[in-house]
């Protein structure tokens, strides 16, 4: 193998090795389950936690937004596959059939989520809105939703907005109750992808809320 070929292979392999190493490190340390969240935020009991009191996995991600909760809430209120999407990597979401057409504006008719409403993730997969407390909390749950029964876990997805000296602390919490070791391992692995998608969401919500303000 000549020198040019070795260099080419090394350049191609380097990102793969880096991503694999990062993924393994995340899985070992669990760092992907608490990106951006403080230790106090991870330990805190939040509205919606009681839906799955026996949850065996929890992910907490957070960011600070230089705008009051009243300016951030409209972006959270219109979350959903059939509304504003999830402010994440829509190309990747649509590659697996989510059919998301996200927006970067506030839509008035999407501003009134109610307990019991469908919270679609994809055309045939939906959670249910379990709790709404504008402009502070929106919680969706797989309980009562239309997620496939073979998923092997129950799930809650909660969005908490708290006013602080800098504006708003946006805290996103995922809780899972798995039905066996296989389901547990699947969620552990997919939590890395979830963390990346959630960080993108937090970044876009922060940019949109601060830009509008």
Buried (B, 14 or more C-beta within 10 A) or exposed (E): EEEEEEEEEEEEEEEEEEEEEEBEEBBEEEEBBBBBBEEEBBEBEBBBBEBBEEBBBBBBBBBBBEBBBEBBBBBBBBBBBBBBBBBBBBEBBBEEEBBBEBBEEBEEEBEEBEEEBBBBBBEEBBBBBBBBEBBBBBBBBBBEBBBEEEBBBBBBBBBBBBBEEEBBBBBBBBBBBBEEEEBBEBBBBEBBEBBBBBBBBBEBBBEBBBEBE
